[in-house]
Amino acid sequence: MGVEAVPGLVRPLNARSVLASTLLGSHPPELPVAVLVRTAAAFGISEGTTRVALSRMATRGEVENRDGRYLLTGTLAARQRGLDVSRSPHLREWDGSWTVLVLGDAGRLPAARRSLRRGLRAARLGELREGVWLRPDNLLDTGDAPLIAELAEGSEGSEPGGIVASRFTARPAGDPRDLARTVFDLDGWAASAHALLLALDAASATGSHLATVFSLDAAMLRHLRADPLLPGPLEPPGWPAEALRSRFQVFDAAFRRRWRAWVA
């Protein structure tokens, strides 16, 4: 199975996606415009198109131009923190409890509700039913845990002082493994992870076209970002998260070496 066999996972990248992915993969997330232009060129994107995309990203508050160097800001900077957790998660021992958020409707506009749902999914919560979101309480006070707390305090589009969600800690009466399967698409995530692992077998970080390697690298990290980071007792048999994470680290290191040589 090659990269072309997983089009839903390894998708074409436009100028903004290339630029965002390049900065998201850099620590700190700041690069000279020449490096960004050179990277985009691997996808056949012209310098003019790249500069227009950077200008639009700056207008949206996604990047900031600092004397010819672009730095991630706003939601993209927050996304990098979540991606870093995905690459190397630090979880605490699970005591069987779950974090539960019950949403209120205090004045939120439709756009704010959509934004809140995206934030809840980004914080690795699953939806039990409309307005009820939850996850095992095994996240440390780094990475996604603070975001869960913030989501319970307020969001853009709420009335002043409006309550976005009530937060509880609970223990399910039934089998928590069944609950995990209900709120997270574990079968779908695992199937996609296995497809990416097969794509890795067919792709070489050193021999494939740079744009192909870039796209596969981004797809793996994007999929790891959707890993619910379950406690071990809730992982289905053969859960492929650690295998994908391990293979990604090796592939990403080889890709980064090649990318640095390309932009030098």
Secondary structure, DSSP 4 states (H G I P E B T S, - for coil): --GGG-TTTS----HHHHHHHHHHTSSSSEEEHHHHHHHHHTTT--HHHHHHHHHHHHHTTSEEEETTEEEE-HHHHHHHHHHHHHHS--BPPP-S-EEEEEE--SS--HHHHHHHHHHHHHTT-EEEETTEEEEES-B-TTTTHHHHHHHTT--TTSPTT---EEEEEE--SS-HHHHHHHHS-HHHHHHHHHHHHHHHHH--TTTS-HHHHHHHHHHHHHHHHT-----GGGSPTT--HHHHHHHHHHHHHHHHHHHHHHH-
